[in-house]
């Protein structure tokens, strides 16, 4: 088919698109680039060459508005407010900021019964865990109970997850205790340490609420799944080893959180080991681990592991009371004050030499607790087929911690173990958190003297049982099989926590994850495509054995945006592909290469450096009598190529909608030449 037969527009401006149905004029005087309809080089049926259109014209303000909307409002949170009356908008606004107004009107007695059962169940787990995790953060045990009262009440008003059970968690407790105790001794300066803990909680809440309000939740995405798997496993090992102090009855124990100092402290103080403590501690630890396994294997028996910690506290306390004259060496919690949370706003530390430490601790613990809370909430929301708004959750958790810092609480978030129990117990709404808080209130007002003889060893056993579930070796094995770089990030995080420190281990892991991102951006994948015979499909030659090279063509696919960070690499890599293809053709006595086609389907964006790279490639290939053709550039890329005037240099046959159309049209043009 000749060059002058049945022409259609190849690419055009939006103004010219209105004439799409009319044939384009031939010749150089045409304002739109035109190509012909032809059969491709693989002897396929006649193929129409379609227009490569530019996006509709938009102002800079319109582009910026759309881009910001895509970045910060991908879920379009205001869509429910469209075409509503002012009163309805007010109601929807209240429901948006206070989810309690959304579910409260439909709340029923049936739902209350389910929430009461689940609330009492998680309270039996939250009370001993709260005391234990406060000890893990080097805080007075009563602070753990305070933190299990006020934050759940606030979350029940602001939270959107029906199953998230709020309270202290092991990882945030560990990180806070480690970071603060490196600078301030909790034994020598307990008041200053407590002030810094409350202040760090306040800044954690400010940071979390700010991320939600400004819709910057993507910040926490830098903590990848691989990073968290390694970090949590390392932290679980360190926390478990630290609990040997309580299980063995050691009095003088290191405050460091690295593997070697902890093990060294264990064996250097063997003279302090108490056989009574060891027997009782190991016995309760075995009991707690056994109940955990029962609940894992038979989810219907979830209440067994949920009730086991409180039952262990009660039983161990009774044993110590009955045997205190015979086993005086067993250390106990001691006196815990009765009453509601005392206000602590006057203890917030906003000036002084340790302010930077409080801010740093708050941000790190805030990120970790936010990541855990949102991940847990979304996990159970997916199981019940409802949606959790991540940004609203950030604001709820942040405001919860800000209020908690003023009421003698430290960092809290959604706990996976308590949330799993809450879910299995049949929780229907966040009222289960309010029921749990009410149970803690009763404990604070009336039951605190009963904890006087509770042994420290049972707290150690409860912590070990809780954190051992954080060691997810199956996830690590999967990372090794699927992605070696992810496994490296996981391993760096794990070893960093064990041998360096908890914060630095986390920093190393985040660094490896960021390096992985940079590696993908700066070294994008490029592949050679071939045609699957009998089709218009072009796929990776090394992946599909049926795919064959198209004579005289080298078809390359770039599988990433083209930016300043990778433009030089792509320039060099494409030239290398061309050189290797020419060498292969020469060694196999094949026809010479005449055209290089860049499949830009996966090139979602391009900047000025990328445009310059394409222009330089075109000039270099022109000097070597090779034609450069672009296939399927997306709208934003096409627009920038048009605005840079680079399309004019590509001529009549420079940009095509598909690789198949490019091959077919260029091949028939060559055949038409005399």
C-alpha positions as CSV (number, residue, x, y, z in Angstrom):
1,X,0.0,0.0,0.0
2,X,1.5,3.3,-1.0
3,X,2.3,6.4,1.0
4,X,-0.6,8.4,-0.4
5,X,-3.4,6.0,0.2
6,X,-6.1,6.4,2.9
7,X,-4.0,8.6,5.4
8,X,-5.1,9.3,8.9
9,X,-3.7,11.6,11.6
10,X,-0.8,10.2,13.5
11,X,-0.6,12.6,16.3
12,X,-2.4,16.0,16.7
13,X,-3.1,18.9,18.9
14,X,-6.5,19.1,20.7
15,X,-7.6,21.7,18.2
16,X,-7.0,19.3,15.3
17,X,-8.7,16.4,17.0
18,X,-12.1,17.8,16.0
19,X,-11.2,17.0,12.4
20,X,-10.5,13.3,13.2
21,X,-13.0,12.0,10.9
22,X,-11.7,13.9,7.9
23,X,-8.6,12.6,5.9
24,X,-5.5,14.6,6.7
25,X,-3.9,16.5,3.8
26,X,-0.8,15.1,2.3
27,X,2.5,16.9,1.8
28,X,4.8,19.0,3.9
29,X,2.2,21.9,4.1
30,X,0.0,19.8,6.4
31,X,-0.1,21.2,10.0
32,X,-0.6,17.7,11.5
33,X,1.9,14.9,11.2
34,X,0.3,12.1,9.0
35,X,1.1,8.5,8.3
36,X,-0.5,5.8,6.2
37,X,-2.5,2.7,6.9
38,X,-0.5,-0.4,6.0
39,X,0.3,-4.0,6.8
40,X,3.0,-4.7,9.2
41,X,6.3,-6.5,8.7
42,X,4.9,-9.8,10.1
43,X,2.4,-10.0,7.2
44,X,-0.6,-9.3,9.4
45,X,-3.9,-8.0,8.0
46,X,-4.1,-4.3,7.0
47,X,-3.8,-2.2,10.2
48,X,-5.1,1.3,10.7
49,X,-2.6,3.7,12.3
50,X,-4.4,5.7,15.0
51,X,-3.8,9.2,16.3
52,X,-1.5,9.8,19.2
53,X,-3.4,12.6,20.8
54,X,-2.3,15.3,23.2
55,X,-4.2,15.7,26.5
56,X,-6.8,18.5,26.6
57,X,-5.3,21.9,27.2
58,X,-5.2,22.9,30.9
59,X,-3.8,25.9,32.8
60,X,-0.9,25.6,35.2
61,X,-3.3,26.1,38.1
62,X,-5.6,23.3,36.9
63,X,-2.6,20.9,36.5
64,X,-1.3,21.8,40.0
65,X,-4.8,21.4,41.5
66,X,-5.2,18.0,40.0
67,X,-1.7,16.9,41.0
68,X,-2.2,18.0,44.6
69,X,-5.6,16.3,44.7
70,X,-4.0,13.0,43.6
71,X,-1.2,13.3,46.1
72,X,-3.2,14.4,49.2
73,X,-6.8,13.3,48.5
74,X,-6.6,10.0,46.5
75,X,-9.7,8.8,48.3
76,X,-11.7,12.1,47.6
77,X,-12.9,12.4,51.3
78,X,-15.3,15.2,50.4
79,X,-17.3,13.3,47.8
80,X,-20.1,12.6,50.3
81,X,-20.7,16.4,50.7
82,X,-21.6,17.0,47.0
83,X,-25.1,18.1,46.3
84,X,-26.2,18.0,50.0
85,X,-28.1,20.6,52.0
86,X,-26.2,22.7,54.6
87,X,-27.8,20.7,57.4
88,X,-26.8,17.4,55.9
89,X,-23.3,18.7,55.3
90,X,-23.1,19.6,59.0
91,X,-24.2,16.1,60.0
92,X,-21.7,14.6,57.6
93,X,-19.0,16.8,58.9
94,X,-19.7,15.7,62.5
95,X,-19.6,12.1,61.4
96,X,-16.4,12.6,59.5
97,X,-14.5,14.1,62.4
98,X,-16.3,12.1,65.2
99,X,-17.2,8.6,63.9
100,X,-19.3,8.1,67.1
101,X,-22.0,10.1,65.4
102,X,-22.1,7.7,62.5
103,X,-22.7,4.5,64.4
104,X,-24.3,5.7,67.7
105,X,-27.8,6.4,66.2
106,X,-28.1,2.7,65.1
107,X,-26.6,1.2,68.2
108,X,-28.7,-1.5,69.8
109,X,-28.8,-3.7,72.9
110,X,-27.7,-6.7,70.8
111,X,-24.5,-4.8,69.8
112,X,-23.9,-3.8,73.4
113,X,-24.0,-7.4,74.6
114,X,-21.3,-8.4,72.1
115,X,-19.2,-5.3,73.0
116,X,-19.5,-6.0,76.8
117,X,-18.3,-9.5,76.4
118,X,-15.3,-8.5,74.2
119,X,-14.5,-5.4,76.4
120,X,-14.3,-7.5,79.5
121,X,-12.3,-10.1,77.7
122,X,-9.6,-7.7,76.5
123,X,-9.6,-6.0,79.9
124,X,-8.4,-9.3,81.4
125,X,-5.5,-9.1,79.0
126,X,-5.0,-5.3,79.1
127,X,-4.5,-5.0,82.8
128,X,-1.5,-7.3,83.2
129,X,-0.1,-6.2,79.9
130,X,-0.4,-2.6,80.9
131,X,1.6,-3.1,84.1
132,X,4.2,-5.2,82.2
133,X,4.7,-2.8,79.3
134,X,5.2,0.1,81.7
135,X,8.0,-1.8,83.3
136,X,9.4,-2.4,79.9
137,X,9.5,1.4,79.3
138,X,11.2,1.8,82.7
139,X,8.1,3.6,84.0
140,X,6.1,3.0,87.2
141,X,3.6,0.1,86.7
142,X,0.7,2.3,87.5
143,X,1.4,4.4,84.4
144,X,0.6,1.3,82.3
145,X,-2.9,1.1,83.9
146,X,-3.4,4.9,83.4
147,X,-2.6,4.4,79.7
148,X,-5.2,1.7,79.5
149,X,-8.0,4.0,80.7
150,X,-7.9,7.4,79.1
151,X,-6.7,6.6,75.6
152,X,-9.3,3.9,74.9
153,X,-12.1,6.3,76.0
154,X,-10.9,9.0,73.5
155,X,-10.4,6.5,70.7
156,X,-14.0,5.2,71.2
157,X,-15.2,8.7,70.2
158,X,-12.6,9.5,67.4
159,X,-11.6,6.1,66.1
160,X,-13.1,4.5,63.0
161,X,-11.9,0.9,63.5
162,X,-14.5,-1.4,65.1
163,X,-11.9,-3.9,66.4
164,X,-8.8,-2.0,67.3
165,X,-8.1,-2.4,71.0
166,X,-6.0,0.5,72.3
167,X,-3.4,0.6,74.9
168,X,0.4,0.3,75.6
169,X,2.4,-1.9,73.2
170,X,5.7,-3.7,73.5
171,X,7.6,-2.1,70.6
172,X,6.8,1.5,71.5
173,X,7.5,0.8,75.2
174,X,10.9,-0.8,74.4
175,X,12.0,2.1,72.1
176,X,10.9,4.8,74.6
177,X,12.6,3.0,77.5
178,X,15.8,2.5,75.5
179,X,16.1,6.0,74.0
180,X,15.3,7.9,77.3
181,X,17.4,5.7,79.5
182,X,20.5,6.2,77.3
183,X,20.6,9.8,78.6
184,X,18.6,9.9,81.8
185,X,18.7,7.3,84.5
186,X,15.2,6.2,85.6
187,X,16.5,5.2,89.0
188,X,18.6,8.3,89.8
189,X,16.3,10.9,88.2
190,X,12.8,9.3,88.2
191,X,10.9,12.6,88.1
192,X,12.9,13.9,85.1
193,X,12.5,10.6,83.3
194,X,8.7,10.6,83.9
195,X,8.6,14.2,82.5
196,X,10.5,13.2,79.4
197,X,8.2,10.2,78.9
198,X,5.1,12.4,79.0
199,X,6.7,15.0,76.8
200,X,7.7,12.4,74.3
201,X,4.2,11.1,74.3
202,X,2.9,14.6,73.6
203,X,5.2,15.1,70.7
204,X,4.3,11.7,69.3
205,X,0.7,12.7,69.4
206,X,1.4,16.1,67.7
207,X,3.4,14.3,65.0
208,X,0.7,11.7,64.4
209,X,-2.2,14.1,64.3
210,X,-0.2,16.4,62.0
211,X,0.4,13.6,59.6
212,X,-3.3,12.9,59.5
213,X,-4.5,16.5,59.3
214,X,-2.0,17.3,56.5
215,X,-2.7,13.9,54.8
216,X,1.0,13.0,54.9
217,X,0.4,9.4,55.8
218,X,2.7,8.2,53.0
219,X,5.6,9.1,55.3
220,X,5.1,6.0,57.4
221,X,5.3,3.9,54.2
222,X,9.1,4.2,54.4
223,X,8.8,1.6,57.1
224,X,8.4,-1.3,54.7
225,X,7.0,-4.7,55.7
226,X,10.5,-6.2,55.4
227,X,11.9,-3.5,57.7
228,X,9.3,-4.1,60.3
229,X,9.6,-7.9,60.2
230,X,13.3,-7.6,61.0
231,X,12.9,-4.8,63.5
232,X,10.2,-6.5,65.5
233,X,12.0,-9.8,65.5
234,X,15.1,-8.2,66.8
235,X,13.2,-6.2,69.4
236,X,11.4,-9.3,70.5
237,X,14.7,-11.1,71.1
238,X,16.1,-8.2,73.1
239,X,12.9,-7.8,75.1
240,X,12.8,-11.5,75.9
241,X,16.4,-11.5,77.0
242,X,15.9,-8.4,79.1
243,X,13.1,-10.3,81.0
244,X,15.7,-12.8,82.2
245,X,16.3,-10.3,85.0
246,X,12.8,-11.0,86.4
247,X,12.7,-14.7,85.5
248,X,16.1,-15.4,87.2
249,X,15.7,-13.0,90.1
250,X,18.8,-11.0,89.2
251,X,19.1,-7.7,91.1
252,X,22.0,-6.0,89.3
253,X,21.2,-6.1,85.6
254,X,22.4,-4.1,82.7
255,X,20.2,-1.3,81.3
256,X,21.7,-1.7,77.8
257,X,19.6,-3.2,75.0
258,X,22.2,-5.0,72.9
259,X,22.6,-8.8,72.7
260,X,26.2,-9.1,74.1
261,X,25.8,-6.8,77.1
262,X,22.5,-8.5,78.1
263,X,23.9,-12.0,77.9
264,X,27.1,-10.9,79.6
265,X,25.0,-9.5,82.5
266,X,23.0,-12.7,82.8
267,X,26.1,-14.9,83.2
268,X,28.2,-12.5,85.2
269,X,25.5,-12.4,87.9
270,X,24.9,-16.1,88.3
271,X,25.4,-15.7,92.1
272,X,22.1,-13.7,92.1
273,X,20.0,-16.3,90.5
274,X,17.1,-17.5,92.7
275,X,16.0,-21.1,92.1
276,X,12.6,-20.3,93.6
277,X,12.1,-17.5,91.1
278,X,13.3,-19.6,88.3
279,X,11.0,-22.5,89.1
280,X,7.9,-20.3,89.5
281,X,8.8,-18.0,86.5
282,X,9.5,-20.9,84.1
283,X,6.4,-22.7,85.2
284,X,4.1,-19.7,84.5
285,X,6.0,-19.0,81.2
286,X,5.3,-22.6,80.0
287,X,1.7,-22.2,81.1
288,X,1.2,-18.9,79.2
289,X,3.0,-20.3,76.0
290,X,0.8,-23.4,76.2
291,X,-2.4,-21.4,76.3
292,X,-1.2,-19.3,73.4
293,X,-0.6,-22.4,71.3
294,X,-4.1,-23.7,72.2
295,X,-5.7,-20.4,71.0
296,X,-3.6,-20.4,67.8
297,X,-4.6,-23.9,66.9
298,X,-8.2,-23.6,67.9
299,X,-9.4,-19.9,67.4
300,X,-12.7,-20.7,69.1
301,X,-10.7,-21.1,72.3
302,X,-9.3,-17.5,72.1
303,X,-10.5,-16.8,75.6
304,X,-8.0,-19.3,77.0
305,X,-5.0,-17.1,76.0
306,X,-6.9,-13.9,76.7
307,X,-7.7,-15.0,80.3
308,X,-4.3,-16.7,81.0
309,X,-2.3,-13.5,81.9
310,X,-4.8,-12.3,84.4
311,X,-5.3,-15.8,85.8
312,X,-1.5,-16.1,86.1
313,X,-1.3,-12.7,88.0
314,X,-4.0,-13.8,90.4
315,X,-2.5,-17.3,90.9
316,X,1.1,-16.1,91.3
317,X,0.0,-13.4,93.8
318,X,-1.8,-16.0,95.9
319,X,1.3,-18.3,95.8
320,X,3.6,-15.4,97.0
321,X,1.2,-14.5,99.7
322,X,0.9,-18.1,101.0
323,X,4.7,-18.8,100.7
324,X,6.2,-15.4,101.4
325,X,7.8,-16.7,104.6
326,X,9.4,-19.6,102.7
327,X,10.4,-17.7,99.5
328,X,11.4,-14.2,100.7
329,X,13.7,-13.8,97.7
330,X,10.9,-13.3,95.2
331,X,10.6,-9.7,94.2
332,X,7.1,-8.1,94.0
333,X,5.6,-5.0,92.4
334,X,4.9,-3.4,95.8
335,X,2.6,-0.5,96.5
336,X,0.4,0.9,93.6
337,X,-1.6,4.1,94.3
338,X,-5.4,4.0,94.0
339,X,-7.4,6.5,92.1
340,X,-7.9,8.1,88.7
341,X,-5.2,9.4,86.4
342,X,-3.7,12.5,88.0
343,X,-3.2,15.4,85.6
344,X,0.3,15.7,84.1
345,X,0.2,18.8,81.9
346,X,2.4,20.6,84.4
347,X,5.0,17.9,83.9
348,X,5.4,18.4,80.2
349,X,9.0,19.4,79.5
350,X,9.1,22.2,76.9
351,X,12.4,23.8,77.7
352,X,15.8,22.5,78.9
353,X,18.7,20.5,77.7
354,X,16.7,17.3,77.1
355,X,14.0,18.8,74.9
356,X,15.6,17.5,71.7
357,X,15.7,13.9,73.2
358,X,12.0,14.1,74.1
359,X,11.1,15.3,70.5
360,X,13.3,12.6,68.9
361,X,11.9,9.9,71.1
362,X,8.3,11.1,70.4
363,X,8.7,11.1,66.7
364,X,10.3,7.6,66.5
365,X,7.8,6.0,68.9
366,X,5.0,7.9,67.1
367,X,6.0,6.5,63.8
368,X,6.3,3.0,65.1
369,X,3.0,3.0,67.0
370,X,1.2,4.7,64.1
371,X,2.5,2.0,61.7
372,X,1.4,-0.8,64.0
373,X,-2.0,0.7,64.8
374,X,-3.0,1.4,61.3
375,X,-1.8,-1.9,60.0
376,X,-3.8,-3.8,62.7
377,X,-6.9,-1.7,62.1
378,X,-6.8,-2.3,58.3
379,X,-6.1,-6.0,58.9
380,X,-9.3,-6.6,60.8
381,X,-11.3,-4.1,58.7
382,X,-10.4,-6.3,55.6
383,X,-11.7,-9.4,57.4
384,X,-15.1,-7.7,58.1
385,X,-15.3,-5.9,54.7
386,X,-15.3,-2.3,55.9
387,X,-12.8,0.5,55.3
388,X,-10.6,2.3,57.7
389,X,-9.5,5.9,56.8
390,X,-5.8,6.0,57.5
391,X,-5.6,9.8,57.9
392,X,-8.6,9.8,60.3
393,X,-6.9,7.1,62.3
394,X,-3.7,9.1,62.5
395,X,-5.6,12.1,63.9
396,X,-7.5,9.8,66.3
397,X,-4.3,8.1,67.6
398,X,-2.5,11.5,67.7
399,X,-5.2,13.3,69.7
400,X,-5.4,10.3,71.9
401,X,-1.7,10.5,72.8
402,X,-1.8,14.3,73.2
403,X,-4.7,13.9,75.7
404,X,-2.9,11.0,77.3
405,X,0.3,13.0,77.9
406,X,-1.8,15.4,80.0
407,X,-3.3,12.6,82.1
408,X,-0.3,10.5,83.1
409,X,-0.2,8.2,80.1
410,X,2.6,7.3,77.8
411,X,2.5,6.3,74.1
412,X,-0.4,4.0,73.2
413,X,-1.8,2.6,69.9
414,X,-3.7,-0.4,68.6
415,X,-2.2,-3.7,69.9
416,X,-2.3,-6.7,67.6
417,X,-2.7,-9.2,70.4
418,X,-5.5,-7.4,72.2
419,X,-7.2,-6.5,68.8
420,X,-7.1,-10.2,67.8
421,X,-8.8,-11.1,71.1
422,X,-11.3,-8.3,70.6
423,X,-12.1,-9.5,67.1
424,X,-12.5,-13.2,68.2
425,X,-14.6,-12.2,71.2
426,X,-17.2,-10.7,68.8
427,X,-16.6,-7.0,69.1
428,X,-19.1,-5.0,67.0
429,X,-18.1,-1.4,67.6
430,X,-15.4,0.7,69.5
431,X,-17.7,0.5,72.6
432,X,-15.6,-2.5,73.5
433,X,-12.7,0.0,74.2
434,X,-15.0,1.9,76.5
435,X,-16.0,-1.3,78.4
436,X,-12.3,-2.1,78.7
437,X,-11.6,1.4,80.1
438,X,-14.5,1.0,82.6
439,X,-12.9,-2.3,83.8
440,X,-9.6,-0.6,84.2
441,X,-11.3,2.2,86.1
442,X,-12.8,-0.2,88.6
443,X,-9.3,-1.7,89.0
444,X,-7.8,1.7,89.6
445,X,-10.4,2.7,92.2
446,X,-10.7,-0.5,94.2
447,X,-8.3,-3.3,93.3
448,X,-4.8,-1.7,93.4
449,X,-3.9,-3.1,96.8
450,X,-4.3,-6.6,95.5
451,X,-1.3,-6.2,93.2
452,X,1.1,-5.5,96.1
453,X,2.4,-9.1,96.2
454,X,2.3,-9.7,92.5
455,X,5.8,-11.0,91.6
456,X,7.9,-9.4,89.0
457,X,8.5,-12.8,87.4
458,X,5.0,-13.0,86.2
459,X,5.3,-9.7,84.4
460,X,8.4,-11.0,82.7
461,X,6.6,-14.1,81.6
462,X,3.7,-12.1,80.3
463,X,6.0,-9.9,78.3
464,X,7.9,-12.8,76.8
465,X,4.6,-14.5,75.8
466,X,3.4,-11.3,74.2
467,X,6.5,-10.4,72.2
468,X,7.4,-13.9,71.0
469,X,4.6,-13.6,68.5
470,X,6.5,-10.8,66.9
471,X,9.1,-13.2,65.5
472,X,7.7,-14.0,62.1
473,X,10.2,-16.4,60.7
474,X,7.8,-17.5,57.9
475,X,7.6,-13.9,56.6
476,X,11.4,-13.8,56.6
477,X,11.6,-17.0,54.6
478,X,9.1,-15.6,52.1
479,X,11.1,-12.4,51.8
480,X,14.2,-14.6,50.9
481,X,12.2,-16.4,48.2
482,X,10.5,-13.4,46.7
483,X,12.9,-10.4,47.0
484,X,16.5,-10.7,48.1
485,X,16.8,-6.9,48.7
486,X,13.8,-7.0,51.0
487,X,15.4,-9.8,52.9
488,X,18.6,-7.8,53.2
489,X,16.6,-4.9,54.7
490,X,15.0,-7.3,57.1
491,X,18.3,-8.8,58.1
492,X,20.0,-5.4,58.5
493,X,17.1,-4.3,60.8
494,X,17.3,-7.5,62.8
495,X,21.1,-7.5,63.3
496,X,21.1,-3.8,63.9
497,X,18.7,-4.0,66.7
498,X,20.5,-7.0,68.3
499,X,24.1,-5.7,68.1
500,X,24.0,-1.9,67.8
501,X,20.8,-0.4,69.3
502,X,17.1,-0.3,68.7
503,X,17.0,3.3,67.2
504,X,20.1,2.7,65.0
505,X,18.9,-0.7,63.9
506,X,15.7,0.9,62.7
507,X,17.6,3.7,61.0
508,X,19.8,1.2,59.2
509,X,16.8,-0.7,58.0
510,X,15.0,2.5,56.7
511,X,18.3,3.4,55.0
512,X,18.4,0.0,53.2
513,X,14.8,0.5,52.1
514,X,15.4,4.0,50.8
515,X,18.5,2.7,49.0
516,X,16.3,0.1,47.4
517,X,13.9,2.8,46.2
518,X,16.8,4.9,44.8
519,X,18.2,1.8,43.1
520,X,14.9,1.2,41.3
521,X,14.6,4.9,40.3
522,X,18.2,5.4,39.2
523,X,18.6,2.0,37.5
524,X,15.3,1.2,35.8
525,X,14.7,-2.0,33.9
526,X,14.9,-2.0,30.1
527,X,14.1,-5.1,28.0
528,X,14.2,-6.1,24.3
529,X,10.8,-7.0,22.9
530,X,9.9,-9.4,20.2
531,X,6.7,-10.3,18.3
532,X,4.6,-13.3,19.2
533,X,3.9,-14.7,15.7
534,X,0.4,-14.3,14.4
535,X,-0.5,-11.5,16.8
536,X,0.2,-7.8,17.4
537,X,1.6,-8.6,20.8
538,X,5.2,-7.7,21.6
539,X,6.8,-9.1,24.7
540,X,10.2,-9.6,26.4
541,X,12.4,-11.9,24.3
542,X,14.0,-13.5,27.3
543,X,10.7,-14.2,29.0
544,X,8.6,-15.5,26.1
545,X,10.3,-18.2,24.0
546,X,7.7,-17.8,21.2
547,X,8.6,-14.2,20.7
548,X,10.9,-13.5,17.7
549,X,13.0,-10.6,16.6
550,X,11.5,-8.3,14.0
551,X,14.0,-8.0,11.1
552,X,15.6,-4.5,10.9
553,X,14.0,-3.4,14.2
554,X,15.3,-3.2,17.7
555,X,12.3,-2.8,20.1
556,X,13.2,-1.6,23.6
557,X,10.8,-1.1,26.5
558,X,11.7,1.3,29.3
559,X,9.8,0.3,32.5
560,X,10.1,3.4,34.6
561,X,9.7,7.2,34.4
562,X,12.6,9.0,32.8
563,X,14.1,11.6,35.3
564,X,17.3,13.4,35.8
565,X,18.3,10.6,38.2
566,X,18.2,7.9,35.6
567,X,18.5,9.7,32.2
568,X,22.3,9.2,31.9
569,X,22.0,5.6,32.8
570,X,19.2,5.0,30.2
571,X,21.2,6.8,27.6
572,X,24.2,4.5,28.1
573,X,22.1,1.4,28.5
574,X,20.1,2.0,25.3
575,X,23.4,2.6,23.4
576,X,24.7,-0.7,24.8
577,X,21.5,-2.5,23.7
578,X,22.0,-1.2,20.2
579,X,25.7,-2.2,20.1
580,X,24.9,-5.7,21.4
581,X,22.1,-6.1,18.9
582,X,24.4,-5.0,16.0
583,X,27.0,-7.5,17.2
584,X,24.4,-10.3,17.4
585,X,23.1,-9.5,13.9
586,X,26.6,-9.5,12.5
587,X,27.5,-12.8,14.1
588,X,24.3,-14.5,12.9
589,X,24.5,-13.0,9.4
590,X,21.2,-11.2,9.8
591,X,20.0,-8.1,8.0
592,X,21.2,-4.7,9.3
593,X,19.2,-2.8,11.9
594,X,17.4,0.3,10.5
595,X,15.1,1.4,13.3
596,X,15.0,1.5,17.1
597,X,11.5,1.7,18.7
598,X,11.2,2.8,22.3
599,X,8.0,1.4,23.9
600,X,7.1,4.1,26.4
601,X,4.0,2.5,27.8
602,X,5.5,2.2,31.3
603,X,7.1,5.7,31.2
604,X,4.6,7.4,33.4
605,X,6.5,10.7,33.6
606,X,9.5,12.6,32.1
607,X,11.4,15.7,32.9
608,X,13.6,18.0,30.9
609,X,16.7,15.8,31.5
610,X,14.7,12.9,30.1
611,X,13.6,14.9,27.1
612,X,17.2,16.0,26.4
613,X,18.3,12.3,26.6
614,X,15.7,11.3,24.0
615,X,16.8,14.2,21.7
616,X,20.4,13.3,22.1
617,X,19.7,9.6,21.3
618,X,17.8,10.7,18.2
619,X,20.7,12.8,17.0
620,X,23.2,10.1,17.6
621,X,21.2,7.5,15.8
622,X,20.5,9.8,12.9
623,X,24.3,10.0,12.4
624,X,24.4,6.2,12.3
625,X,21.5,6.1,9.8
626,X,19.2,4.6,12.4
627,X,15.7,5.8,13.0
628,X,14.4,6.4,16.5
629,X,10.6,5.9,17.0
630,X,8.5,6.4,20.2
631,X,5.6,4.1,20.8
632,X,2.6,4.8,23.1
633,X,3.8,7.8,25.2
634,X,1.3,8.5,28.0
635,X,-0.6,11.9,28.1
636,X,1.7,13.8,30.4
637,X,4.8,12.6,28.5
638,X,3.3,13.4,25.2
639,X,2.4,16.9,26.4
640,X,5.9,17.7,27.5
641,X,7.4,16.3,24.3
642,X,5.1,18.6,22.4
643,X,5.8,21.6,24.5
644,X,9.6,21.1,24.1
645,X,9.2,21.0,20.3
646,X,11.1,17.7,20.1
647,X,8.2,16.0,18.2
648,X,9.0,18.2,15.1
649,X,12.4,16.6,14.9
650,X,10.9,13.1,14.8
651,X,9.1,13.8,11.5
652,X,6.2,12.0,9.9
653,X,6.9,8.6,11.3
654,X,8.3,9.3,14.8
655,X,5.4,8.7,17.3
656,X,3.0,5.8,17.2
657,X,0.2,4.5,19.4
658,X,1.4,1.0,19.6
659,X,4.6,-1.0,18.7
660,X,2.6,-3.0,16.2
661,X,1.4,0.0,14.3
662,X,4.9,1.4,14.3
663,X,6.4,-1.8,12.9
664,X,3.6,-2.2,10.3
665,X,3.6,1.4,9.1
666,X,7.4,1.8,8.9
667,X,7.8,-1.6,7.2
668,X,5.3,-0.7,4.5
669,X,6.9,2.7,4.0
670,X,10.2,0.9,3.3
671,X,8.5,-1.4,0.8
672,X,7.0,1.5,-1.0
673,X,10.3,3.1,-1.6
674,X,11.7,2.5,-5.1
